[in-house]
Amino acid sequence: MRAEYDFKSGVRGKHYRLMQNGCTITIHKENGKSVIKEVLPKEGVVVLYSDMRPYF
């Protein structure tokens, strides 16, 4: 890490439990029906905020 990075006020694992619970995705199909899927993260997955995804 670079010297200018300051993590003194950071909280380790702040979102860990929330992400381990997974999420619910609703897929709206063209025919008007909806499909609901429960998604759990795979081991080792790194989740990025949507505004960061274009950079990767």
Biopython code that builds the backbone (N, CA, C, O; Angstrom):
import numpy as np
from Bio.PDB.StructureBuilder import StructureBuilder

atoms = [
    (1, "MET", "N", (0.825, -1.182, 0.000)),
    (1, "MET", "CA", (0.000, 0.000, 0.000)),
    (1, "MET", "C", (0.875, 1.254, 0.000)),
    (1, "MET", "O", (1.971, 1.275, 0.561)),
    (2, "ARG", "N", (0.372, 2.256, -0.624)),
    (2, "ARG", "CA", (1.092, 3.522, -0.656)),
    (2, "ARG", "C", (0.937, 4.254, 0.674)),
    (2, "ARG", "O", (-0.046, 4.074, 1.393)),
    (3, "ALA", "N", (1.923, 5.077, 0.979)),
    (3, "ALA", "CA", (1.930, 5.810, 2.244)),
    (3, "ALA", "C", (0.739, 6.769, 2.361)),
    (3, "ALA", "O", (0.279, 7.046, 3.469)),
    (4, "GLU", "N", (0.238, 7.275, 1.231)),
    (4, "GLU", "CA", (-0.864, 8.249, 1.295)),
    (4, "GLU", "C", (-2.226, 7.606, 1.563)),
    (4, "GLU", "O", (-3.194, 8.319, 1.826)),
    (5, "TYR", "N", (-2.324, 6.285, 1.502)),
    (5, "TYR", "CA", (-3.588, 5.604, 1.808)),
    (5, "TYR", "C", (-3.799, 5.584, 3.319)),
    (5, "TYR", "O", (-2.928, 5.149, 4.071)),
    (6, "ASP", "N", (-4.956, 6.055, 3.750)),
    (6, "ASP", "CA", (-5.250, 6.126, 5.178)),
    (6, "ASP", "C", (-6.473, 5.263, 5.486)),
    (6, "ASP", "O", (-7.594, 5.605, 5.110)),
    (7, "PHE", "N", (-6.250, 4.158, 6.163)),
    (7, "PHE", "CA", (-7.337, 3.243, 6.511)),
    (7, "PHE", "C", (-7.664, 3.271, 8.005)),
    (7, "PHE", "O", (-8.282, 2.338, 8.518)),
    (8, "LYS", "N", (-7.258, 4.327, 8.707)),
    (8, "LYS", "CA", (-7.458, 4.402, 10.155)),
    (8, "LYS", "C", (-8.928, 4.342, 10.539)),
    (8, "LYS", "O", (-9.268, 3.771, 11.576)),
    (9, "SER", "N", (-9.810, 4.921, 9.723)),
    (9, "SER", "CA", (-11.230, 4.922, 10.077)),
    (9, "SER", "C", (-11.994, 3.791, 9.383)),
    (9, "SER", "O", (-13.215, 3.704, 9.506)),
    (10, "GLY", "N", (-11.284, 2.929, 8.657)),
    (10, "GLY", "CA", (-11.928, 1.816, 7.964)),
    (10, "GLY", "C", (-12.395, 0.732, 8.924)),
    (10, "GLY", "O", (-11.867, 0.595, 10.028)),
    (11, "VAL", "N", (-13.377, -0.024, 8.498)),
    (11, "VAL", "CA", (-13.910, -1.122, 9.295)),
    (11, "VAL", "C", (-13.731, -2.407, 8.500)),
    (11, "VAL", "O", (-14.302, -2.560, 7.420)),
    (12, "ARG", "N", (-12.944, -3.321, 9.031)),
    (12, "ARG", "CA", (-12.682, -4.578, 8.333)),
    (12, "ARG", "C", (-13.937, -5.447, 8.321)),
    (12, "ARG", "O", (-14.564, -5.649, 9.360)),
    (13, "GLY", "N", (-14.300, -5.956, 7.156)),
    (13, "GLY", "CA", (-15.449, -6.850, 7.038)),
    (13, "GLY", "C", (-16.794, -6.165, 7.198)),
    (13, "GLY", "O", (-17.775, -6.816, 7.559)),
    (14, "LYS", "N", (-16.860, -4.879, 6.940)),
    (14, "LYS", "CA", (-18.071, -4.091, 7.162)),
    (14, "LYS", "C", (-19.297, -4.683, 6.452)),
    (14, "LYS", "O", (-20.390, -4.695, 7.018)),
    (15, "HIS", "N", (-19.125, -5.164, 5.238)),
    (15, "HIS", "CA", (-20.248, -5.678, 4.453)),
    (15, "HIS", "C", (-20.207, -7.199, 4.299)),
    (15, "HIS", "O", (-21.007, -7.766, 3.554)),
    (16, "TYR", "N", (-19.302, -7.851, 4.982)),
    (16, "TYR", "CA", (-19.099, -9.290, 4.808)),
    (16, "TYR", "C", (-20.361, -10.101, 5.081)),
    (16, "TYR", "O", (-20.772, -10.903, 4.242)),
    (17, "ARG", "N", (-20.975, -9.905, 6.233)),
    (17, "ARG", "CA", (-22.161, -10.701, 6.584)),
    (17, "ARG", "C", (-23.314, -10.456, 5.611)),
    (17, "ARG", "O", (-24.009, -11.392, 5.217)),
    (18, "LEU", "N", (-23.510, -9.212, 5.229)),
    (18, "LEU", "CA", (-24.570, -8.881, 4.282)),
    (18, "LEU", "C", (-24.351, -9.610, 2.960)),
    (18, "LEU", "O", (-25.292, -10.171, 2.397)),
    (19, "MET", "N", (-23.123, -9.605, 2.463)),
    (19, "MET", "CA", (-22.836, -10.259, 1.195)),
    (19, "MET", "C", (-22.937, -11.778, 1.304)),
    (19, "MET", "O", (-23.297, -12.436, 0.328)),
    (20, "GLN", "N", (-22.631, -12.342, 2.457)),
    (20, "GLN", "CA", (-22.739, -13.787, 2.640)),
    (20, "GLN", "C", (-24.182, -14.257, 2.612)),
    (20, "GLN", "O", (-24.446, -15.422, 2.315)),
    (21, "ASN", "N", (-25.124, -13.365, 2.917)),
    (21, "ASN", "CA", (-26.540, -13.709, 2.866)),
    (21, "ASN", "C", (-27.044, -13.831, 1.436)),
    (21, "ASN", "O", (-28.114, -14.392, 1.204)),
    (22, "GLY", "N", (-26.290, -13.316, 0.483)),
    (22, "GLY", "CA", (-26.702, -13.382, -0.910)),
    (22, "GLY", "C", (-27.675, -12.289, -1.254)),
    (22, "GLY", "O", (-27.820, -11.309, -0.523)),
    (23, "CYS", "N", (-28.348, -12.466, -2.384)),
    (23, "CYS", "CA", (-29.313, -11.463, -2.829)),
    (23, "CYS", "C", (-30.427, -12.136, -3.620)),
    (23, "CYS", "O", (-30.316, -13.293, -4.024)),
    (24, "THR", "N", (-31.481, -11.399, -3.825)),
    (24, "THR", "CA", (-32.611, -11.867, -4.617)),
    (24, "THR", "C", (-32.658, -11.068, -5.907)),
    (24, "THR", "O", (-32.611, -9.838, -5.890)),
    (25, "ILE", "N", (-32.751, -11.779, -7.029)),
    (25, "ILE", "CA", (-32.807, -11.135, -8.334)),
    (25, "ILE", "C", (-34.161, -11.436, -8.955)),
    (25, "ILE", "O", (-34.587, -12.589, -8.998)),
    (26, "THR", "N", (-34.833, -10.403, -9.433)),
    (26, "THR", "CA", (-36.089, -10.578, -10.144)),
    (26, "THR", "C", (-35.842, -10.312, -11.630)),
    (26, "THR", "O", (-35.398, -9.230, -12.014)),
    (27, "ILE", "N", (-36.133, -11.305, -12.446)),
    (27, "ILE", "CA", (-35.950, -11.197, -13.889)),
    (27, "ILE", "C", (-37.330, -11.036, -14.516)),
    (27, "ILE", "O", (-38.189, -11.907, -14.376)),
    (28, "HIS", "N", (-37.538, -9.918, -15.206)),
    (28, "HIS", "CA", (-38.814, -9.646, -15.867)),
    (28, "HIS", "C", (-38.697, -10.061, -17.331)),
    (28, "HIS", "O", (-37.895, -9.504, -18.080)),
    (29, "LYS", "N", (-39.490, -11.026, -17.725)),
    (29, "LYS", "CA", (-39.438, -11.544, -19.089)),
    (29, "LYS", "C", (-40.364, -10.742, -20.007)),
    (29, "LYS", "O", (-41.276, -10.054, -19.548)),
    (30, "GLU", "N", (-40.111, -10.846, -21.303)),
    (30, "GLU", "CA", (-40.895, -10.108, -22.290)),
    (30, "GLU", "C", (-42.367, -10.511, -22.285)),
    (30, "GLU", "O", (-43.233, -9.702, -22.620)),
    (31, "ASN", "N", (-42.654, -11.750, -21.907)),
    (31, "ASN", "CA", (-44.040, -12.223, -21.925)),
    (31, "ASN", "C", (-44.825, -11.776, -20.686)),
    (31, "ASN", "O", (-45.975, -12.178, -20.510)),
    (32, "GLY", "N", (-44.220, -10.955, -19.835)),
    (32, "GLY", "CA", (-44.914, -10.434, -18.663)),
    (32, "GLY", "C", (-44.690, -11.222, -17.382)),
    (32, "GLY", "O", (-45.060, -10.772, -16.298)),
    (33, "LYS", "N", (-44.090, -12.387, -17.506)),
    (33, "LYS", "CA", (-43.824, -13.200, -16.316)),
    (33, "LYS", "C", (-42.523, -12.747, -15.656)),
    (33, "LYS", "O", (-41.649, -12.161, -16.293)),
    (34, "SER", "N", (-42.426, -13.036, -14.371)),
    (34, "SER", "CA", (-41.211, -12.717, -13.619)),
    (34, "SER", "C", (-40.645, -13.979, -13.000)),
    (34, "SER", "O", (-41.386, -14.860, -12.564)),
    (35, "VAL", "N", (-39.336, -14.058, -12.966)),
    (35, "VAL", "CA", (-38.636, -15.178, -12.345)),
    (35, "VAL", "C", (-37.809, -14.606, -11.207)),
    (35, "VAL", "O", (-37.052, -13.654, -11.399)),
    (36, "ILE", "N", (-37.954, -15.187, -10.020)),
    (36, "ILE", "CA", (-37.195, -14.728, -8.856)),
    (36, "ILE", "C", (-36.128, -15.767, -8.540)),
    (36, "ILE", "O", (-36.428, -16.953, -8.399)),
    (37, "LYS", "N", (-34.864, -15.311, -8.427)),
    (37, "LYS", "CA", (-33.754, -16.206, -8.124)),
    (37, "LYS", "C", (-33.038, -15.736, -6.871)),
    (37, "LYS", "O", (-32.791, -14.545, -6.686)),
    (38, "GLU", "N", (-32.714, -16.683, -6.023)),
    (38, "GLU", "CA", (-31.882, -16.421, -4.857)),
    (38, "GLU", "C", (-30.443, -16.739, -5.253)),
    (38, "GLU", "O", (-30.163, -17.837, -5.733)),
    (39, "VAL", "N", (-29.547, -15.808, -5.060)),
    (39, "VAL", "CA", (-28.160, -15.982, -5.479)),
    (39, "VAL", "C", (-27.245, -15.873, -4.267)),
    (39, "VAL", "O", (-27.277, -14.882, -3.537)),
    (40, "LEU", "N", (-26.432, -16.899, -4.063)),
    (40, "LEU", "CA", (-25.435, -16.884, -3.004)),
    (40, "LEU", "C", (-24.060, -16.728, -3.638)),
    (40, "LEU", "O", (-23.807, -17.295, -4.701)),
    (41, "PRO", "N", (-23.173, -15.974, -3.011)),
    (41, "PRO", "CA", (-21.838, -15.792, -3.595)),
    (41, "PRO", "C", (-21.025, -17.077, -3.512)),
    (41, "PRO", "O", (-21.120, -17.826, -2.540)),
    (42, "LYS", "N", (-20.228, -17.318, -4.543)),
    (42, "LYS", "CA", (-19.324, -18.458, -4.531)),
    (42, "LYS", "C", (-18.108, -18.101, -3.688)),
    (42, "LYS", "O", (-17.796, -16.925, -3.503)),
    (43, "GLU", "N", (-17.439, -19.099, -3.190)),
    (43, "GLU", "CA", (-16.265, -18.861, -2.345)),
    (43, "GLU", "C", (-15.186, -18.127, -3.143)),
    (43, "GLU", "O", (-14.861, -18.514, -4.266)),
    (44, "GLY", "N", (-14.652, -17.095, -2.568)),
    (44, "GLY", "CA", (-13.590, -16.324, -3.203)),
    (44, "GLY", "C", (-14.067, -15.194, -4.101)),
    (44, "GLY", "O", (-13.247, -14.498, -4.700)),
    (45, "VAL", "N", (-15.366, -14.998, -4.206)),
    (45, "VAL", "CA", (-15.912, -13.945, -5.070)),
    (45, "VAL", "C", (-15.635, -12.573, -4.464)),
    (45, "VAL", "O", (-15.762, -12.377, -3.256)),
    (46, "VAL", "N", (-15.261, -11.638, -5.312)),
    (46, "VAL", "CA", (-15.070, -10.256, -4.904)),
    (46, "VAL", "C", (-16.196, -9.442, -5.521)),
    (46, "VAL", "O", (-16.361, -9.438, -6.741)),
    (47, "VAL", "N", (-16.972, -8.755, -4.692)),
    (47, "VAL", "CA", (-18.111, -7.978, -5.164)),
    (47, "VAL", "C", (-17.719, -6.508, -5.240)),
    (47, "VAL", "O", (-17.190, -5.948, -4.280)),
    (48, "LEU", "N", (-17.980, -5.892, -6.385)),
    (48, "LEU", "CA", (-17.668, -4.484, -6.580)),
    (48, "LEU", "C", (-18.946, -3.666, -6.612)),
    (48, "LEU", "O", (-19.988, -4.141, -7.062)),
    (49, "TYR", "N", (-18.860, -2.441, -6.137)),
    (49, "TYR", "CA", (-19.982, -1.526, -6.297)),
    (49, "TYR", "C", (-20.175, -1.270, -7.782)),
    (49, "TYR", "O", (-19.204, -1.278, -8.540)),
    (50, "SER", "N", (-21.401, -1.047, -8.207)),
    (50, "SER", "CA", (-21.706, -0.901, -9.631)),
    (50, "SER", "C", (-20.947, 0.247, -10.282)),
    (50, "SER", "O", (-20.637, 0.168, -11.471)),
    (51, "ASP", "N", (-20.638, 1.306, -9.552)),
    (51, "ASP", "CA", (-19.915, 2.424, -10.163)),
    (51, "ASP", "C", (-18.441, 2.109, -10.405)),
    (51, "ASP", "O", (-17.769, 2.843, -11.130)),
    (52, "MET", "N", (-17.931, 1.039, -9.817)),
    (52, "MET", "CA", (-16.538, 0.649, -10.007)),
    (52, "MET", "C", (-16.356, -0.362, -11.138)),
    (52, "MET", "O", (-15.251, -0.500, -11.662)),
    (53, "ARG", "N", (-17.408, -1.064, -11.520)),
    (53, "ARG", "CA", (-17.315, -2.136, -12.508)),
    (53, "ARG", "C", (-16.743, -1.705, -13.856)),
    (53, "ARG", "O", (-15.991, -2.472, -14.457)),
    (54, "PRO", "N", (-17.068, -0.509, -14.356)),
    (54, "PRO", "CA", (-16.487, -0.142, -15.671)),
    (54, "PRO", "C", (-14.963, -0.093, -15.684)),
    (54, "PRO", "O", (-14.359, -0.215, -16.750)),
    (55, "TYR", "N", (-14.338, 0.079, -14.551)),
    (55, "TYR", "CA", (-12.881, 0.165, -14.490)),
    (55, "TYR", "C", (-12.215, -1.201, -14.509)),
    (55, "TYR", "O", (-10.995, -1.297, -14.639)),
    (56, "PHE", "N", (-13.015, -2.262, -14.379)),
    (56, "PHE", "CA", (-12.467, -3.607, -14.376)),
    (56, "PHE", "C", (-13.026, -4.372, -15.540)),
    (56, "PHE", "O", (-12.691, -5.542, -15.728)),
]
sb = StructureBuilder()
sb.init_structure("model")
sb.init_model(0)
sb.init_chain("A")
sb.init_seg("    ")
for serial, (resi, resn, name, xyz) in enumerate(atoms, 1):
    if name == "N":
        sb.init_residue(resn, " ", resi, " ")
    sb.init_atom(name, np.array(xyz, "f"), 0.0, 1.0, " ", f" {name:<3s}", serial, name[0])
structure = sb.get_structure()
